[in-house]
Amino acid sequence: MDAAGAGAGAPYASRTAEEVFRDFRGRRAGMIKALTQEVDKFYQLCDPEKENLCLYGYPNETWEVTLPAEEVPPEIPEPALGINFARDGMNEKDWLALVAVHSDSWLLAVSFYFAARFGFDKEARRRLFNMINNLPTIFEVVTGAAKKQIKEKAPNSTHKSNNKPSMKTYSKPESQSKAPKIAAPPKDEDESGEDYGEEEEEERDNTLCGTCGTNDGKDEFWICCDNCERWYHGKCVKITPARAEHIKHYKCPDCSNKRARA
């Protein structure tokens, strides 16, 4: 059985960046489940009286606490060894956070093992890493940092007048023709954050400048109207980053003209 399919009940032949990412996402979901929804069961299985134990995540979104593989070298990288020994010597939250950090490291090791094994070129490796990076880490999910980040990014419509205008500087990758996500506020996600990357890709494709109607731009400054919440290239509305720093409530030309006519 292919190592990527271990625990899934059937061989899993990964050959593309998207397939390796699905493998990553499945394993990640299983480990998040162990460290959040089924944490009591996970805690009990990590008995310090037992031998070196590891937390495994599988592509079918299941998890297992068990001994490491006996073969040397193993078919795929192994998770952190002996996570059970620290269980009773640390605060439970700190211990779970530590296991989460090691789990993140293992998932990356497995994914890039497959990337090397299947001969991914630079572009495929970049695509794989970008898909992985669009998801919160297990550590961020377990510690609550992922939800905190989303809350901090979301606009507060009741206090807009006290905030500086929304603005964003970004670099457009040479190989892409569409701008990065800068418009729609992030949505609340479930514990696993599975839809995070897909939502971001969709929003990225749909963000257009309110003046020129394009989302092109390399190393360009964007600014958001606090009234209509549309985004604009700074050059299209004649606003520079330096000038934006002194604007508490930005109104685009359309909104300013509507108010003047009223």
C-alpha positions in Angstrom: 0.0 0.0 0.0 1.2 3.5 -0.9 2.3 5.3 2.3 0.1 8.2 1.4 -2.9 5.9 1.7 -2.1 4.4 5.0 -5.2 4.2 7.2 -7.5 5.1 4.3 -8.3 1.5 3.4 -7.1 1.8 -0.2 -3.9 2.8 -2.0 -3.6 6.6 -2.6 -1.5 7.5 -5.6 -0.5 11.1 -5.4 1.0 12.5 -8.6 0.0 16.2 -8.6 0.3 19.1 -6.2 -3.5 19.1 -5.9 -3.5 15.4 -4.9 -0.7 15.9 -2.4 -2.6 18.8 -0.9 -5.7 16.7 -0.5 -3.6 14.2 1.3 -2.3 17.0 3.5 -5.8 18.3 4.2 -7.1 14.9 5.1 -4.3 14.2 7.6 -4.6 17.7 9.0 -8.4 17.3 9.6 -7.8 14.0 11.4 -5.2 15.5 13.7 -7.3 18.6 14.4 -10.1 16.3 15.4 -7.8 14.5 17.8 -6.7 17.7 19.4 -10.1 19.4 19.6 -13.3 17.5 19.1 -12.0 14.2 20.5 -9.3 15.6 22.8 -10.5 13.5 25.9 -10.0 10.3 24.0 -6.7 11.5 22.7 -5.6 12.4 26.2 -6.4 9.0 27.6 -4.6 7.2 24.8 -1.4 9.1 25.5 -0.6 7.2 28.7 2.9 8.1 30.0 3.2 4.5 31.2 3.3 3.2 27.6 6.2 3.2 25.2 7.0 6.0 22.7 3.8 7.0 21.1 3.1 9.1 18.0 0.0 10.9 16.7 -0.7 10.0 13.1 -3.2 11.7 10.8 -4.5 9.8 7.7 -5.8 11.0 4.4 -9.4 9.9 5.2 -9.5 12.4 8.1 -9.0 9.9 10.8 -6.2 9.8 13.5 -4.4 7.2 15.6 -2.0 7.2 18.6 0.4 4.3 18.1 4.0 3.2 18.1 6.2 4.4 15.2 6.9 2.2 12.2 9.6 -0.4 12.7 11.3 -0.3 9.3 14.4 1.9 8.9 14.2 4.2 7.1 10.4 4.6 7.3 8.4 4.8 4.1 7.3 8.3 4.9 8.6 10.7 7.6 7.6 9.8 11.2 5.7 12.1 13.6 7.2 13.3 16.9 8.2 10.4 19.1 7.1 10.0 22.7 4.4 12.7 22.9 2.9 10.7 25.8 5.8 11.2 28.1 5.2 14.9 28.6 1.5 14.6 29.1 1.5 14.7 32.9 4.5 17.0 33.2 2.9 20.0 31.5 -0.2 22.1 31.7 -2.7 20.3 29.4 -3.2 23.3 27.1 0.6 23.8 26.7 1.0 20.1 26.0 -1.7 20.1 23.3 -0.1 23.2 21.8 3.3 21.5 21.7 1.8 18.4 20.0 0.1 20.7 17.5 3.4 22.4 16.6 5.0 19.0 16.0 2.0 17.9 14.0 2.3 20.9 11.7 6.0 20.1 11.2 5.2 16.5 10.4 2.5 17.4 7.9 4.9 19.7 6.0 7.6 17.0 6.0 5.2 14.4 4.6 3.9 16.8 1.9 7.4 17.8 0.7 8.5 14.2 0.9 5.8 13.4 -1.7 6.8 16.5 -3.7 10.4 15.1 -3.9 9.2 11.6 -4.5 7.0 12.6 -7.4 9.5 14.9 -8.9 7.7 18.2 -8.5 9.3 21.1 -10.3 9.6 24.6 -8.8 6.2 25.7 -10.0 4.4 22.6 -8.6 6.2 23.0 -5.2 5.2 26.7 -5.1 1.6 25.8 -5.9 1.6 23.1 -3.2 3.0 25.4 -0.5 0.6 28.2 -1.4 -2.4 25.8 -1.0 -1.0 24.7 2.3 -0.3 28.2 3.5 -3.9 29.2 2.8 -5.0 27.0 5.7 -4.5 27.9 9.4 -1.9 25.7 11.0 -3.0 23.1 13.5 -1.3 25.1 16.2 -3.4 28.2 15.3 -6.6 26.1 15.4 -5.8 24.4 18.7 -4.8 27.6 20.4 -7.6 29.7 19.0 -5.2 32.0 17.1 -6.9 31.3 13.8 -10.2 32.7 14.9 -8.5 35.6 16.6 -6.8 36.5 13.3 -10.0 36.4 11.4 -11.8 38.6 14.0 -9.0 41.2 13.8 -9.1 41.2 10.0 -12.9 41.6 9.8 -14.1 45.3 9.4 -16.0 46.8 12.3 -18.8 48.7 10.6 -19.9 50.4 13.8 -16.6 52.1 14.4 -15.5 52.9 10.8 -15.4 56.6 11.4 -12.7 56.2 14.1 -10.4 54.0 11.9 -8.0 54.9 9.2 -9.1 53.8 5.7 -8.5 50.3 4.6 -5.4 50.0 2.4 -3.3 47.3 1.0 0.1 47.1 -0.8 0.8 43.8 -2.6 3.0 42.2 -5.2 1.4 40.3 -8.1 3.4 37.1 -8.9 4.9 37.2 -12.4 3.1 34.0 -13.3 -0.3 35.2 -12.4 -2.6 37.7 -14.2 -5.0 38.2 -11.3 -4.5 40.2 -8.1 -4.3 38.7 -4.6 -7.3 38.9 -2.3 -7.9 42.4 -1.0 -11.6 43.0 -1.0 -14.2 40.8 0.7 -13.8 40.4 4.5 -12.9 36.8 5.6 -15.7 34.6 6.7 -15.9 32.6 9.9 -14.6 29.1 9.2 -15.1 25.8 10.9 -12.4 24.3 13.1 -10.6 22.6 10.3 -10.6 25.7 8.0 -11.1 23.4 5.0 -12.7 26.0 2.8 -10.3 28.8 3.6 -8.1 28.4 0.5 -11.0 28.0 -2.0 -12.8 31.1 -0.7 -9.7 33.1 -0.9 -9.0 32.1 -4.5 -12.6 33.0 -5.4 -12.5 36.4 -3.7 -9.1 37.1 -5.3 -10.5 36.5 -8.8 -13.5 38.8 -8.2 -11.8 41.9 -6.7 -11.8 44.8 -9.2 -10.8 48.4 -9.0 -13.9 50.6 -8.8 -12.4 53.1 -11.3 -10.6 51.1 -14.0 -12.5 47.9 -13.5 -9.4 45.6 -13.5 -7.6 43.7 -10.8 -4.2 44.1 -12.4 -1.4 45.7 -10.6 2.1 44.8 -9.5 3.5 46.4 -6.3 0.5 48.7 -6.3 -1.3 50.5 -3.5 -5.0 49.9 -3.0 -7.5 51.8 -0.8 -11.1 51.0 0.2 -13.9 53.5 0.4 -15.4 53.5 3.9 -18.8 54.4 2.5 -19.4 52.0 -0.4 -16.6 49.5 0.6 -15.4 49.3 -3.0 -11.6 49.0 -3.6 -9.5 51.3 -5.9 -6.0 51.5 -7.2 -4.4 54.4 -5.4 -3.3 55.9 -8.7 -6.8 55.7 -10.1 -8.2 57.9 -7.3 -5.0 60.0 -6.9 -4.4 58.8 -3.3 -0.8 57.9 -2.2 0.1 55.7 0.8 1.5 58.8 2.6 -1.7 60.8 2.0 -3.9 57.9 3.1 -2.1 57.8 6.5 -3.8 61.2 7.3 -7.3 60.2 6.1 -9.6 59.0 8.9 -12.6 58.3 6.7 -12.0 57.8 3.0 -14.8 58.5 0.4 -14.2 57.6 -3.2 -15.0 60.1 -5.9 -18.4 58.6 -6.6 -19.5 58.8 -3.0 -18.2 62.3 -2.7 -20.0 63.5 -5.8 -23.3 61.9 -4.6 -23.0 63.8 -1.3 -22.3 67.1 -3.1 -25.3 66.6 -5.4 -27.5 65.8 -2.4 
